[in-house]
Amino acid sequence: MVIDQQDMGLVLGSRLRALVPVSEWDFRVIMVDQSWLTVSADFLYQVIRSDPMLSPNHYEDEVFDCDDFALALKTKMAFFAQNNKLQTPYAVGFMLTKKHAFNFCIEEGGSMALIDTQYDHRPPERDQTKFAEYLGLSVPGNTIQLIYV
């Protein structure tokens, strides 16, 4: 299913707006494409688990850490879309908090899943009521800095 920028804004807003100060939403959320193809978090989780580059063994503090894992998955899915001649990229984005980086995806029907790309033993989180916990937002000073899709 293809979703446009307006629908993406609605999905992100309904799932994450409570986690970002209202006055900061417009500059913390960046949507760079006009449309996206929904994608299953289960599929992305399998991509992570099967790609040697995304293996937790590649973790190196400050060199290839959480933000690099998140960007690598976003880039890998862009290449996958390009190589398969898709008309639009997959609905895969990344989110930066002050403490960690995560991927997220928009699935069929507009549901959202968070993915901790750096850890292959931590399954995706689809339950919106658990997003703050999954992102570690209860840690003092840890806030969402950027949502990019």
Contacts in CASP RR format, 6 or more apart in sequence:
PFRMAT RR
TARGET T0000
AUTHOR 0000-0000-0000
METHOD contacts of the structure
MODEL  1
MVIDQQDMGLVLGSRLRALVPVSEWDFRVIMVDQSWLTVSADFLYQVIRS
DPMLSPNHYEDEVFDCDDFALALKTKMAFFAQNNKLQTPYAVGFMLTKKH
AFNFCIEEGGSMALIDTQYDHRPPERDQTKFAEYLGLSVPGNTIQLIYV
1 37 0 8 1.000
1 38 0 8 1.000
1 108 0 8 1.000
1 109 0 8 1.000
2 35 0 8 1.000
2 36 0 8 1.000
2 37 0 8 1.000
2 38 0 8 1.000
2 88 0 8 1.000
3 11 0 8 1.000
3 35 0 8 1.000
3 36 0 8 1.000
3 38 0 8 1.000
3 91 0 8 1.000
3 106 0 8 1.000
3 110 0 8 1.000
4 34 0 8 1.000
4 35 0 8 1.000
5 31 0 8 1.000
5 33 0 8 1.000
5 34 0 8 1.000
5 35 0 8 1.000
7 110 0 8 1.000
8 31 0 8 1.000
8 36 0 8 1.000
8 91 0 8 1.000
8 106 0 8 1.000
8 149 0 8 1.000
9 29 0 8 1.000
9 31 0 8 1.000
11 106 0 8 1.000
11 110 0 8 1.000
11 112 0 8 1.000
12 29 0 8 1.000
12 31 0 8 1.000
12 112 0 8 1.000
12 147 0 8 1.000
12 149 0 8 1.000
13 25 0 8 1.000
15 112 0 8 1.000
15 128 0 8 1.000
15 131 0 8 1.000
16 112 0 8 1.000
16 131 0 8 1.000
16 144 0 8 1.000
16 147 0 8 1.000
17 25 0 8 1.000
19 131 0 8 1.000
19 132 0 8 1.000
19 135 0 8 1.000
19 137 0 8 1.000
19 144 0 8 1.000
20 28 0 8 1.000
20 29 0 8 1.000
20 143 0 8 1.000
20 144 0 8 1.000
20 147 0 8 1.000
28 144 0 8 1.000
28 145 0 8 1.000
28 146 0 8 1.000
28 147 0 8 1.000
29 147 0 8 1.000
30 146 0 8 1.000
30 147 0 8 1.000
30 148 0 8 1.000
30 149 0 8 1.000
31 149 0 8 1.000
32 148 0 8 1.000
32 149 0 8 1.000
33 88 0 8 1.000
33 89 0 8 1.000
33 149 0 8 1.000
34 88 0 8 1.000
35 88 0 8 1.000
36 88 0 8 1.000
36 89 0 8 1.000
36 90 0 8 1.000
36 91 0 8 1.000
36 106 0 8 1.000
36 149 0 8 1.000
37 81 0 8 1.000
37 86 0 8 1.000
37 88 0 8 1.000
37 89 0 8 1.000
37 90 0 8 1.000
37 91 0 8 1.000
38 90 0 8 1.000
38 91 0 8 1.000
38 105 0 8 1.000
38 106 0 8 1.000
38 107 0 8 1.000
38 108 0 8 1.000
38 109 0 8 1.000
38 110 0 8 1.000
39 77 0 8 1.000
39 90 0 8 1.000
39 91 0 8 1.000
39 92 0 8 1.000
39 105 0 8 1.000
39 106 0 8 1.000
39 107 0 8 1.000
40 105 0 8 1.000
40 107 0 8 1.000
40 108 0 8 1.000
41 105 0 8 1.000
41 107 0 8 1.000
41 113 0 8 1.000
41 115 0 8 1.000
41 124 0 8 1.000
41 126 0 8 1.000
42 124 0 8 1.000
44 73 0 8 1.000
44 77 0 8 1.000
44 92 0 8 1.000
44 103 0 8 1.000
44 105 0 8 1.000
44 115 0 8 1.000
44 124 0 8 1.000
45 115 0 8 1.000
45 123 0 8 1.000
45 124 0 8 1.000
47 54 0 8 1.000
47 73 0 8 1.000
47 76 0 8 1.000
47 77 0 8 1.000
48 54 0 8 1.000
48 73 0 8 1.000
48 115 0 8 1.000
48 117 0 8 1.000
48 120 0 8 1.000
49 120 0 8 1.000
51 76 0 8 1.000
52 58 0 8 1.000
53 72 0 8 1.000
53 76 0 8 1.000
54 69 0 8 1.000
54 72 0 8 1.000
54 73 0 8 1.000
54 76 0 8 1.000
54 117 0 8 1.000
54 120 0 8 1.000
55 120 0 8 1.000
56 118 0 8 1.000
56 119 0 8 1.000
56 120 0 8 1.000
58 64 0 8 1.000
59 65 0 8 1.000
59 69 0 8 1.000
59 118 0 8 1.000
65 118 0 8 1.000
66 100 0 8 1.000
66 101 0 8 1.000
66 102 0 8 1.000
66 117 0 8 1.000
66 118 0 8 1.000
67 94 0 8 1.000
67 96 0 8 1.000
67 101 0 8 1.000
69 101 0 8 1.000
69 117 0 8 1.000
69 118 0 8 1.000
70 93 0 8 1.000
70 94 0 8 1.000
70 95 0 8 1.000
70 96 0 8 1.000
70 101 0 8 1.000
70 102 0 8 1.000
70 103 0 8 1.000
70 117 0 8 1.000
70 118 0 8 1.000
71 94 0 8 1.000
72 117 0 8 1.000
73 92 0 8 1.000
73 94 0 8 1.000
73 103 0 8 1.000
73 115 0 8 1.000
73 117 0 8 1.000
74 92 0 8 1.000
74 93 0 8 1.000
74 94 0 8 1.000
74 103 0 8 1.000
77 89 0 8 1.000
77 90 0 8 1.000
77 92 0 8 1.000
78 89 0 8 1.000
78 90 0 8 1.000
80 90 0 8 1.000
81 88 0 8 1.000
81 89 0 8 1.000
81 90 0 8 1.000
90 105 0 8 1.000
91 105 0 8 1.000
91 106 0 8 1.000
91 107 0 8 1.000
91 149 0 8 1.000
92 103 0 8 1.000
92 104 0 8 1.000
92 105 0 8 1.000
92 149 0 8 1.000
93 103 0 8 1.000
93 104 0 8 1.000
93 105 0 8 1.000
93 147 0 8 1.000
93 148 0 8 1.000
93 149 0 8 1.000
94 101 0 8 1.000
94 102 0 8 1.000
94 103 0 8 1.000
94 104 0 8 1.000
94 146 0 8 1.000
94 148 0 8 1.000
94 149 0 8 1.000
95 101 0 8 1.000
95 102 0 8 1.000
95 103 0 8 1.000
95 104 0 8 1.000
95 114 0 8 1.000
95 135 0 8 1.000
95 144 0 8 1.000
95 146 0 8 1.000
95 147 0 8 1.000
95 148 0 8 1.000
96 144 0 8 1.000
96 145 0 8 1.000
96 146 0 8 1.000
96 148 0 8 1.000
97 135 0 8 1.000
97 136 0 8 1.000
97 137 0 8 1.000
97 142 0 8 1.000
97 143 0 8 1.000
97 144 0 8 1.000
97 145 0 8 1.000
98 141 0 8 1.000
98 142 0 8 1.000
98 143 0 8 1.000
98 145 0 8 1.000
99 136 0 8 1.000
99 139 0 8 1.000
99 142 0 8 1.000
100 116 0 8 1.000
100 118 0 8 1.000
100 135 0 8 1.000
100 136 0 8 1.000
100 142 0 8 1.000
101 117 0 8 1.000
101 118 0 8 1.000
102 114 0 8 1.000
102 115 0 8 1.000
102 116 0 8 1.000
102 117 0 8 1.000
102 134 0 8 1.000
102 135 0 8 1.000
103 114 0 8 1.000
103 115 0 8 1.000
103 116 0 8 1.000
103 117 0 8 1.000
104 112 0 8 1.000
104 113 0 8 1.000
104 114 0 8 1.000
104 115 0 8 1.000
104 147 0 8 1.000
104 149 0 8 1.000
105 112 0 8 1.000
105 113 0 8 1.000
105 115 0 8 1.000
105 124 0 8 1.000
106 112 0 8 1.000
106 149 0 8 1.000
107 113 0 8 1.000
107 126 0 8 1.000
111 126 0 8 1.000
112 126 0 8 1.000
112 128 0 8 1.000
113 124 0 8 1.000
113 125 0 8 1.000
113 126 0 8 1.000
114 124 0 8 1.000
114 125 0 8 1.000
114 131 0 8 1.000
114 134 0 8 1.000
114 135 0 8 1.000
115 124 0 8 1.000
115 125 0 8 1.000
116 122 0 8 1.000
116 134 0 8 1.000
125 131 0 8 1.000
125 134 0 8 1.000
132 138 0 8 1.000
135 142 0 8 1.000
135 144 0 8 1.000
136 142 0 8 1.000
137 143 0 8 1.000
137 144 0 8 1.000
END
